[in-house]
Amino acid sequence: MLQGTGSNVGKSLIVAGLARALLRRGYRIAPFKPQNMSNNAAVATNGGEIGRAQALQALAAGLPPTSDMNPVLLKPETETGAQLIVQGQNRGSLKASQYFSDRRELLPYIVESFQRLSREVDLVLVEGAGSPAETNLRHSDIANMGFATELGIPVVLIGDIDRGGVSAQLVGTKMVLDERDQKHIAGFLVNKFRGDKSLVHGLIADIEYRTGWTSLGTIPWFENAWHLPEEDVLDIRSQAGDGITVAVPRLPRIANFDDLGPLAAEPSVQVDIIPPGQIIPTAADLILLLGSKSTISDLEFLREQGWDIDIASHVRRGGYLFGLCGGFQMLGQTIDDPLGLEGTAGKINGLGYFDMQTTLGKTKHLANRQAQCVTSKESLTGYEIHLGETVGVALAHPWFIIDDRPEGAQALGGRVRGTYLHGIFASDSFRSRLLAEFNQTSIVAYSDMIEQTLDELAEHLEQHMDFEEFLRLSKEPLCQ
């Protein structure tokens, strides 16, 4: 099990790299995360919902993603509440206080998924969540030491030297853990190092002395990490390009932001993430509204920022406007949430670019799709992951066709487009045709780039980690 001294220390990336490295050595590998919190989700092959990071790790391991790889997924809807996904299926919304008091009841589902997964492979790489040092949550923990101790799984603790104070991170974590938890930590990694590694030899020796844990390596900063899909919204950032500019307003509950990855990878595309308090630049060629876990509240936020005015000016000047999933819903006339499924019940006017109305209901659409673009005739794969039924005359002018049914909408001669489909920009041929509309050329083979980056990451870890010691530390779990 790979745990971290805090969030964003590189756990997800290291698990993906280890999975690919061990796959290349001939092992059957599976990723597993007992509990994840992210609005960046993927549709598993068995129809469930899992964190996007586990889908990437499954790809690294050469496996189709299944809901057993992430049996508990929390999708934040408000500051104090989230949608609960268990073994891929929606269980409704919970307040944080309710979840943390009841979450040990979810442990049987987690163990069941782990057992099912572990029977199929040689080694399971388990990823923790946040930090085991959050002692106020230890009594009900299922994501870190609560899971490790339940199944007798050894832990490798990851510290982030780029943040500074890595010794305090690692030594301090040991100091706040009780004796039983301490015994499960078998070694540590120092991640995100920049500079001359000889300068940290004394530091590593000191950490080993103070903790009694074995160092498994110091991992330098992996420069091409940005090629891989991000899991945390805090990680999305602008990417420079020398062609068109795509402006993306950063909404509080933004979801499935990995839709940006294929665009950001193109040298001819500049992706500008617009933070709160800034206007959308007039130089933008395309404004892209991404998905949202709380569409109504995010639309209210968009208006509070004055971005609706910026968008209207942009469209009047002849600019392009695309909406994906929740962003698509925002482009209609109204959005109605009568049951309060994404927050407070209510109805709101949309931005009005499409003559359509959306009503949120309990049915969640989860499916991988094969589609054809109406305009370019390009075939592509994507996925749906949303609440809501949308009706209106705008749908008579779809962007895509799925199984002979229309999907999405287009208006103003195609300058305004929207769809429920995620993942459309990952199709090389579709993205190439799209960029050609802006007189730009696509030069990226996106899937190949992801595979190559995973191979590079595997080689990076093999070069800087003690793999033999890592494998030696693994053991059979207590629950079979």
N, C-alpha and C positions, 0 to 999 in steps of 0.2 A: 504494500500500500504506500502510495506517494502522498504525503501530507505536506502542508506548507506552514511557515511561520506567520503567514497572513494571506490575504487575497492577492491575486495578480503576481505571485512570485514565479509563475511559469509552470505550474503543475500540469495543466492541460497539454501544453506544448511538449513537455518532457515525456508524458505518457504516450503521446502520439509518436514521438521519435523513438522511444523504446519499443513500441509495438512494431514499427517498421524495421528496426534493427534486428529484433528477435525473429520476425517473419523471414528476413533475409538469411538468418542462420538456420532456418528450417523448423522453427517452433510454431505450433498453433497457438495464437495469442488472442485474447479477448479483453477489451477495455470494460471497466465497470465503475460507475459513480453512484454510490447509494442515494445521495441527495444532491440535487443541483438547483441553483436559483438563477434563472436566466429567461429573458424574453426572446432569445435567439434559439429557436427550436427547429427540429427536423422531423419529417414523417418517416417512421421506421417501416421496414418492409412488411411487418405484420400489422400495419395500419395504426400503430400507436404513435405517441409524441415523445421525443427525447431531446435532450440538450444538443445543440449543434456541435459542441466540442466532442461529444461521444460519437456522433456520426462521422466526424473527421477521424477520430481514433479508430473507428471500425474500418474506415477506408485504409488507414495506415496498416491495420492488421489483416487486410485482405478479406474482410467479412462484410456481409450485408448488415446494416444497422437494425437492431431489434430493441423493443421496449425493455427487455431484461437488462440492457446495458446501462440504463438510467431509470430505475424503478420509481423514484420519487423526484418529480420536477415541480418547482415552484415558479410561477410566472407572475411577478409583481404587477399589481393593478393600481395600488395606491401606496402611500408611504407606510401604511400599517396593515396592508392586506394583499393577498395573492391568490391566484387560481392554483388549485392543487391537482396535479396529474399523478396518478398511481398506476404503475405498470402500463403506461401509455394512455390511460383513459382519464377524462375529466371527472373529478370528484366534487367540483364546486369551488366556491371561494371561502377563505378563512381569514380571520384577523390573525396577526402575528402572535398575539398572546395566546389565542386558542391553539394555534399550531404547535407552539413550543411546549405547551402543557400536555398535548395529546400525541406528540409525534412518536413516542416509543411504541404506540399501537401500530405504527407502520412497519416496525422492524420485521415481523413475520413475512410481509410481502417482499421486503428487501432481501432477506435470507433465501426465500423461495426463488427469486430471480437469480441470485448469486449461485445457488446450487444448480439450477438448470443450466446456467451459462458455463459453470466450471466443469460440468460433466462432458462438455464438448471440446475442450481445449487442454493444452499442456500447462498453460500459465495464464492467470488472470492478473491484469494490472489494474489495481484499484486506485482511484483518485479521490482524495479527501476534498473537503469544502471549507473555505475560509481558513480558520486556524484552530488547532486543538487547545490553544491557550485561553480560549473564551470560557473560563471556568464557571461563569454564571449559567452556562448552557450545558455543562457536562452531565448533569443528572438525567437529562432526556436525550442525550446525543445519539444520533444514528449515522452521522456523516463522517466522523473522525474516529476518536478513540472508542466511542461507544460501539462502533462497528468492528474495529480492530480487535478489541478485547473479547467481544462476543464470539468471534470466529477464530481467535488466536492467530491473527495475521501480523507478521512483522511489518514495521513502518520505517520508511526512509523519509527523513524530514528535510525539506528544501528551504533554504534561506536565500534572500535576494540581496546581493552585495551592492547592486546598483542604487538601492535606496539608502545605503549607508547603515552602519550599526549592525552588520550581520552577526557579529559575535553576540551582541545583546539579544538579537532575535532568537538565535539557537540556544544559547545558554539560558536566557530568560524563560524560554518555553519549557526547558527541563525543570527549572526551579518552581514553576507554578503547577506542573503536573503532579498528580499523586504517584505513589511508588508503583502501583500496578500499571498505570499508563506508561511510566518511564521505561518499564521493562520491555515494552513492545517496540520501542524505538531501537532499531538495530544499526542505523547509520545515518549519515547526513550528506547532503549535496549543497554546495555553494553555487548559485546560478547568477547569470547576467554579469559576468566579470568583464571589465575592459582594462587593457593594459598589460603589463609585464607580470606573468603569473609567479615568477620567482619572488615577487614582493609579498605574496600572501602565504608563503610557506610557514612562517612563524605564526601567523594568525590561525591557520588551519591546525597546527600542532597545539596551539593554546586551546582551541575549541575542543579538540579531542581530549585534552587533559582535563578540562573543566566538566565535560559531559560524560566521558567514558565511552562515547560513540565513535565508530569508525568513519573516517571520511571516504566517500565513494568518488570524490572528484570535485574539481572546480571547473564549471562550465562557462566558457566565454560567451559573450553576447552573440546571438545568432541573427545575423543581419537580414536574412531573407524571411524572417518570421512574418513580416507583413504580407507576404504572398498567401498565407494561409488564412482561412476565415476566422474572424475575431468572435469571441464568445461574450465578452463584457462590453457593454455600451460605452464604458469609459475609455476603451481602447480604440474606438473608431476615430479617425483623424483625417485631415485633408491630405490629399496626395497630389503632387505637382504633375503637370502635363503641359505640352506645348501646342495643344489644339483647342478643342471646345472645353467650355467650363460647365460642369454639372453642379448646381447648388442644392444642398440637402439641409433643410431646416432641422436642427437637432431638437426633437420633441422629447418631453420627459419620459414617456412610455414607449419609445421607439422600439420596434421589434423586427426580427429577421433582417438586421442591418448588413448581414453578409451578402445581401443582394448587390451591395456596392462593390464587392471584391473584384469581379471581372471587369467592371468599368475602370476601377482604380489601377488595375494592372496594365491598362493600355497607355503607352507613352503619349498618345494623342488626346488623352482625356485628363483634365484637371478636375478632381473632386474637391469641392469646398464644403466643409461641414460648417454650417452657420450657427454659432452659439447664441443663446439668449442675449438680448441686448444689442445685437448687431442687425443691420438691414441686410436684405438679400441683394447682392451686388447687381447693378444694372448690366454688367458685362456678361452675366450668366446666359448661356445658350439654352440650357434646360434646367428647370426646377423639378426635382424629384421628391415626392412625398412618400416616405417609406411606410411600412406597416406599423401598427400601434396596438399595444395591449389594452389601451383604454382610449378608444377613438374619440369619444365625446369630450373628455377632459383635455386630450391633446389638441383637439380642434379649438377648444376655448383658449388654450394656451397660445396657439398659433395666432389667434386674433388679438390676444393681449399684447403680443410682441409686435403687432402691426404688420405681420408677414402676409396677411390676406391682402392688404393694400399693395405691398410689394409684388405679390403674385399677379394681382389684377393689372398693375402697370406693365409687368413683364409680358403678359399675354397680349395686351393692347399694342405693345411694340412689335409683336410678331414672334415672341419667344415661345418655346415649347414647354409643356407642363405634363408630367406623367405622375400617376398615383398607383401605388401597389398595395393591395389588400386594404388595410385601414385607410391608407392614403387615397385609394380608389373611392372608398365610401365617403370620404370628406369632399370629393369633387361633385357629389350629387346635391339634390335639393334639401333632403332631410335625413337625419339619422335618429332612430327611435330605439331607446333601450327601456322598454316598459317594465322589465323585471329587475332592473339594476344589476345586470350580469357583469358589467365592467365598471361598477362603481355605483353612483347614485342614479336611481331611475329617472328618466327624463327624455325629452326630445329636443333636438337642436337643428337649426338651419345649417345646411352645408354651404360650400363655396359656390354652388350653383352653376358649375360648368357642364354638368350632365343633367338631363331631365330624368331623374330616377330617385327612388326612395329606398332606404335601407332600414329594416327592422331586425334588431338583434334578438335571437331566440336561443333556446337551450341546446339545439342541435349544433354540434361542431363539425365542420367539414374538414376531414383529414384524408388526403389522398395524393398519391403520386400520379401525375398526368402526362399524357402525350398530347401535344397540341400542334396546330398549324396557324401561322400568322396569316391573317386575312389579306394584308397588303403585299407582303413579300413572298408568301407561299412557303416560307421556311418552316420545316418541322423542328420541334424542340421538345425537351422534357422540362417539367416544372412540378410544383406541388402546391396544394391548397392546405391552409391551416387557419381557419377563421370561423367566427360566429357571424351570423347575419344572412338574411335573404334580401336580395336587391331586385326591384322591379322598376319598370319605366320604359318609355319609348327610346331612351338613349341606347338601350341594349339591342335595338334593331341595327345598330352600326357597330358590331363587335370588333375587338382587336384580334381575337383568336377564335378558333373553332376547336372544340373538344368533343369527340364522339358525335359529330354532326350537330352539336348544340353550340349556340353562340356564347362567347365568354368575353367579358369586359366591354368597353365602349370606346368610341372615338368621336371627336367633335372638332369643329373649326378646321376642316380640311386635314385632320390628323395631327394638328399641333397640340391638341389635348387628348391624352389617352389614359386609360386606366384598366386594371385587371386584378383579379384575385390571385393570379398565379405568381408564385415566388420562383426564383431561380432562372428566370428567362434569359438574363444577361450572360449566364454561364454557357449558353449555346454559342459556339464560335461562329457558325454561319449566320445566326440571327443577329448577333452583336455586330458582325461585319456589315450586314445590310443596314442595320440601324445607324452605325457610324458613317456609312456612305451617304446617308441623308444629310449629314452635316459636313460633307466633303472631307471626311477623315478616313484613314485606312486602318483596319485592325491588323495587328501583327502578332497577337498573343493566341496560343493554343492553351486555353485555360486549364482543362483537365490535365493535360501533359505537364503544365507548370506546377500544378498541385502535387502530382506524383513525383516530379523531379525535386521539388522542395522537401517532400517527406524523405526522399532518399538522402538528400544533402543533410537534413536534420539527423537522420540515423547515423550517418558517417561522422557528423559533428559530435554526437554523444559517445559513439564508440571510441573516438580519438581522446576524449577528455574524461571518460568515466571508467571505473574498474568494473567491467561487465561480469567478469568471473565471480567477483565477490558479491555483486548484486544478485546473480543467480544462486550463489551458495546460500544467501540469506533467506531465499524463498522456502516455504514449507507448506505441508498439507494443512488446510483449514480444519478447525475442530468439527464443524458441521459439514457432513458429506451428503 
